[in-house]
Amino acid sequence: MTDVPLTLPEELLLLALDPVRGRPLNSPRYLRYGLAGAALADLEAAGRIAVERGDRVTVANPLPLGDPILDGALATLPAPAKGGRGIRAHRWVRSASRPVRELCLRRLEERGALRRQVYRALGLLPYERFPAGAVDLAGPAHARFRAAVDAGLPDRRTRLLAAHSSATGLDTKLLPGSAFRPLRRDLRRLVKEEWTAHAAFRAVQDDQSAGGGV
């Protein structure tokens, strides 16, 4: 299973998780929005969805892809209907963020890349951590990302990955310091150009306006 290519949301999650502590480097909620946006990007690339009127997602082809993450995301989108207007991308990102995150975690557990650990706060409230597993997929993911950054983000996939990291505040952890400030500014512009990343960013903005972000 480890030789099956990673989906974009899987790769984003691997970049975001601290391999020792098993916690996201950025806001967990914002990360969830990024994972959902990345799933939309993969579905669009596979010809399963389209975006109309700027931000409305419609299903162009309901045929499953055979990937549990992308098929799970596709199943939550409104079925194609004559005259249907679709769903606003940022609203879907908000509603689907938890299921998409769980699908990604489960898939990476199956690949051996993550371990699910359950704890209880004060002995009562359960919470989970996801440190690295026996199969190192995070190391190569980070290496690919840094190589793509050094090469100027030469392909669409790495630009999408970088845009979703920027939309969710992960870029400041992956690309820290003043040396990467110009690139981080470029990525903010890229977020506006890539509708799936912009959908995640709008969900983040909604949370920030409401005072949320955990």
C-alpha positions as CSV (number, residue, x, y, z in Angstrom):
1,M,0.0,0.0,0.0
2,T,2.9,2.3,0.6
3,D,3.6,2.5,-3.2
4,V,0.2,3.9,-3.9
5,P,0.6,7.6,-4.7
6,L,-0.4,10.0,-1.9
7,T,-3.4,12.2,-2.4
8,L,-2.9,16.0,-2.0
9,P,-4.7,16.0,1.4
10,E,-2.6,13.2,2.6
11,E,0.6,15.0,1.6
12,L,-0.6,18.2,3.3
13,L,-1.4,16.3,6.5
14,L,2.0,14.7,6.5
15,L,3.6,18.1,6.2
16,A,1.5,19.5,9.0
17,L,1.9,16.9,11.7
18,D,4.8,17.0,14.2
19,P,6.2,13.5,13.8
20,V,7.0,13.2,17.5
21,R,4.2,14.9,19.3
22,G,1.6,13.9,16.7
23,R,0.0,17.4,16.7
24,P,-0.5,19.8,13.8
25,L,2.0,22.6,13.5
26,N,-0.8,25.0,12.7
27,S,-4.4,25.4,13.9
28,P,-6.1,21.9,13.8
29,R,-9.3,23.5,12.6
30,Y,-7.6,25.5,9.9
31,L,-5.7,22.4,8.8
32,R,-9.0,20.5,8.4
33,Y,-10.2,23.2,6.0
34,G,-7.0,22.8,4.1
35,L,-7.4,19.1,3.8
36,A,-11.0,19.5,2.5
37,G,-9.8,22.1,0.0
38,A,-7.0,19.8,-1.2
39,A,-9.5,17.0,-1.7
40,L,-11.5,19.4,-4.0
41,A,-8.3,20.1,-5.9
42,D,-7.7,16.4,-6.5
43,L,-11.3,15.8,-7.5
44,E,-11.1,18.6,-10.0
45,A,-7.9,17.2,-11.4
46,A,-9.6,13.9,-11.9
47,G,-12.5,15.4,-13.7
48,R,-15.1,14.6,-11.0
49,I,-16.1,18.2,-10.1
50,A,-16.3,21.6,-11.6
51,V,-16.6,25.1,-10.2
52,E,-19.1,27.5,-11.6
53,R,-20.0,31.1,-10.9
54,G,-16.8,31.6,-9.1
55,D,-17.3,29.4,-6.1
56,R,-20.1,26.9,-6.6
57,V,-19.0,23.3,-6.8
58,T,-20.9,20.8,-8.9
59,V,-20.3,17.1,-9.5
60,A,-19.3,16.6,-13.2
61,N,-18.8,12.8,-12.9
62,P,-20.0,10.8,-9.9
63,L,-18.0,7.7,-10.9
64,P,-15.8,6.7,-7.9
65,L,-12.0,6.9,-8.3
66,G,-11.2,3.9,-6.1
67,D,-9.5,6.0,-3.5
68,P,-11.2,6.1,0.0
69,I,-10.4,9.7,0.7
70,L,-11.5,11.2,-2.6
71,D,-14.5,8.9,-3.0
72,G,-15.6,9.8,0.5
73,A,-15.3,13.5,-0.3
74,L,-17.1,13.1,-3.6
75,A,-20.0,11.3,-1.9
76,T,-20.6,14.3,0.4
77,L,-21.1,16.7,-2.6
78,P,-24.5,17.3,-4.0
79,A,-25.4,14.9,-6.9
80,P,-25.5,16.5,-10.3
81,A,-28.9,17.8,-11.1
82,K,-30.4,19.6,-14.0
83,G,-30.4,23.3,-13.2
84,G,-28.7,22.7,-9.9
85,R,-26.5,25.5,-8.6
86,G,-24.1,23.4,-6.6
87,I,-22.7,24.3,-3.2
88,R,-20.5,27.2,-2.3
89,A,-16.9,25.8,-2.0
90,H,-16.1,27.4,1.4
91,R,-19.3,26.1,2.9
92,W,-18.6,22.6,1.8
93,V,-15.0,22.9,3.1
94,R,-16.4,23.8,6.5
95,S,-19.0,21.0,6.6
96,A,-16.7,18.3,5.1
97,S,-13.5,19.2,7.0
98,R,-13.9,16.7,9.8
99,P,-14.9,13.7,7.7
100,V,-12.1,14.4,5.2
101,R,-9.6,14.7,8.1
102,E,-10.7,11.3,9.5
103,L,-10.4,9.7,6.1
104,C,-6.9,11.0,5.7
105,L,-5.9,9.8,9.2
106,R,-7.3,6.4,8.7
107,R,-5.6,6.0,5.3
108,L,-2.2,7.1,6.6
109,E,-2.7,4.7,9.5
110,E,-3.3,1.9,7.0
111,R,-0.2,2.9,5.2
112,G,1.8,2.6,8.4
113,A,2.8,6.3,8.3
114,L,0.9,7.3,11.5
115,R,0.0,5.8,14.8
116,R,-3.3,6.8,16.5
117,Q,-2.8,7.3,20.3
118,V,-5.8,8.1,22.5
119,Y,-5.4,10.0,25.8
120,R,-7.7,11.5,28.3
121,A,-7.5,15.0,29.6
122,L,-7.8,15.0,33.4
123,G,-8.7,11.4,33.0
124,L,-12.0,12.3,31.4
125,L,-12.1,14.0,28.0
126,P,-10.5,11.8,25.2
127,Y,-8.2,13.3,22.7
128,E,-6.0,11.8,20.0
129,R,-2.4,12.3,18.8
130,F,-0.9,10.9,15.6
131,P,2.9,10.5,15.8
132,A,4.9,9.0,12.9
133,G,4.5,5.3,12.3
134,A,7.0,2.6,11.1
135,V,6.8,3.7,7.4
136,D,8.4,7.1,6.8
137,L,6.2,8.9,4.4
138,A,6.5,12.3,6.1
139,G,10.3,12.6,5.5
140,P,10.0,12.1,1.8
141,A,7.0,14.5,1.7
142,H,9.0,17.2,3.4
143,A,12.0,16.6,1.1
144,R,9.8,16.8,-2.0
145,F,8.2,20.1,-0.7
146,R,11.6,21.7,0.0
147,A,13.0,20.6,-3.4
148,A,9.9,22.1,-5.1
149,V,10.4,25.3,-3.2
150,D,14.0,25.4,-4.2
151,A,13.0,24.9,-7.8
152,G,10.4,27.6,-7.7
153,L,7.3,25.4,-7.4
154,P,7.6,24.1,-11.0
155,D,4.4,22.1,-11.2
156,R,0.7,22.5,-10.5
157,R,0.6,20.0,-7.7
158,T,3.3,21.6,-5.6
159,R,1.8,25.0,-6.2
160,L,-1.5,23.7,-4.9
161,L,0.2,22.1,-1.9
162,A,2.0,25.4,-1.1
163,A,-1.2,27.4,-1.7
164,H,-3.2,25.2,0.8
165,S,-0.4,25.5,3.3
166,S,-0.6,29.3,3.0
167,A,-4.4,29.4,3.3
168,T,-4.2,27.6,6.6
169,G,-1.2,29.3,8.2
170,L,1.1,26.3,7.8
171,D,3.5,28.1,5.5
172,T,4.9,30.1,8.4
173,K,6.0,26.7,9.9
174,L,7.2,25.1,6.7
175,L,8.9,28.3,5.4
176,P,9.9,30.3,8.5
177,G,12.0,33.4,8.8
178,S,12.7,36.5,6.8
179,A,14.4,34.6,4.0
180,F,11.1,33.1,2.9
181,R,9.0,36.2,3.4
182,P,8.9,37.1,-0.3
183,L,7.8,33.5,-1.1
184,R,5.1,33.6,1.6
185,R,3.8,36.9,0.0
186,D,3.7,35.2,-3.4
187,L,1.8,32.3,-1.9
188,R,-0.9,34.6,-0.5
189,R,-1.4,35.8,-4.0
190,L,-1.5,32.2,-5.2
191,V,-4.3,31.4,-2.7
192,K,-6.5,34.0,-4.4
193,E,-5.8,32.4,-7.8
194,E,-6.5,28.7,-6.8
195,W,-10.2,28.4,-5.9
196,T,-9.8,25.3,-3.7
197,A,-7.2,27.1,-1.6
198,H,-9.3,30.2,-1.5
199,A,-12.2,28.2,-0.3
200,A,-10.1,26.9,2.6
201,F,-8.9,30.5,3.3
202,R,-12.5,31.8,3.3
203,A,-13.4,29.2,5.9
204,V,-10.4,30.3,8.0
205,Q,-11.5,33.9,7.6
206,D,-15.0,33.1,8.8
207,D,-13.5,31.5,12.0
208,Q,-11.2,34.4,12.6
209,S,-14.1,36.8,12.3
210,A,-16.1,34.8,14.8
211,G,-13.1,34.6,17.1
212,G,-12.4,30.9,16.5
213,G,-9.3,29.0,15.4
214,V,-8.7,25.9,17.5
